Amino acid sequence: MAVFDNGSGDFQVKRTRGLETPGNPFWFRIDMRAGGENVSVDGLTKGDLQVIRRAVNQALREARP
């Protein structure tokens, strides 16, 4: 589990092997707690995680001074 630097929450990305099939061999779940809210997203693929990573990297690039 990863904790946000400001201590406002945490998140976890985990593989959900129970949802996997030979045609869809990798499935993931993201659980996030922040600001008093709990959010879970199931059924993410490796490609979905890469899209999330690209969006986060873009936001970080834009935040550079």
C-alpha positions in Angstrom: 0.0 0.0 0.0 1.3 3.5 -0.9 0.6 6.4 1.4 0.2 10.0 0.0 3.1 12.3 1.0 0.7 14.7 2.7 -0.9 11.8 4.7 -4.4 12.4 3.3 -4.9 8.9 2.1 -3.5 5.8 0.5 -3.9 3.5 -2.5 -3.1 0.0 -3.6 -2.9 -1.6 -7.0 -3.3 -5.4 -7.0 -3.7 -8.2 -9.5 -7.0 -10.0 -9.3 -6.2 -13.5 -10.5 -9.8 -14.7 -9.8 -11.1 -12.6 -12.7 -8.4 -13.8 -15.2 -9.1 -16.1 -18.1 -6.9 -17.4 -20.9 -8.2 -14.7 -23.2 -7.7 -12.0 -20.5 -4.7 -13.1 -18.5 -4.1 -10.0 -16.5 -6.7 -8.1 -14.4 -6.0 -5.5 -11.7 -7.9 -3.6 -9.0 -7.1 -0.1 -7.6 -8.3 0.7 -4.1 -7.9 4.4 -3.0 -8.8 6.1 0.2 -8.6 9.9 0.3 -10.6 12.8 1.7 -13.0 10.5 3.5 -13.9 8.6 0.3 -13.1 5.0 -0.6 -13.0 4.2 -4.3 -12.3 0.8 -5.9 -12.0 0.1 -9.6 -12.0 -3.6 -10.8 -11.3 -5.1 -14.2 -8.4 -2.9 -15.2 -6.0 -4.3 -17.8 -2.2 -3.7 -18.1 -3.1 -1.3 -20.9 -5.4 0.6 -18.5 -2.6 0.9 -16.0 -0.3 2.3 -18.7 -2.9 4.9 -19.6 -3.1 6.0 -16.0 0.7 6.1 -15.7 0.9 8.3 -18.9 -1.7 10.7 -17.5 0.1 11.0 -14.2 3.5 11.5 -15.9 1.9 14.3 -18.1 0.5 16.0 -15.0 3.9 15.9 -13.3 5.6 17.3 -16.4 3.1 20.2 -16.5 3.7 20.9 -12.8 7.5 21.5 -13.3 8.6 25.0 -12.5 
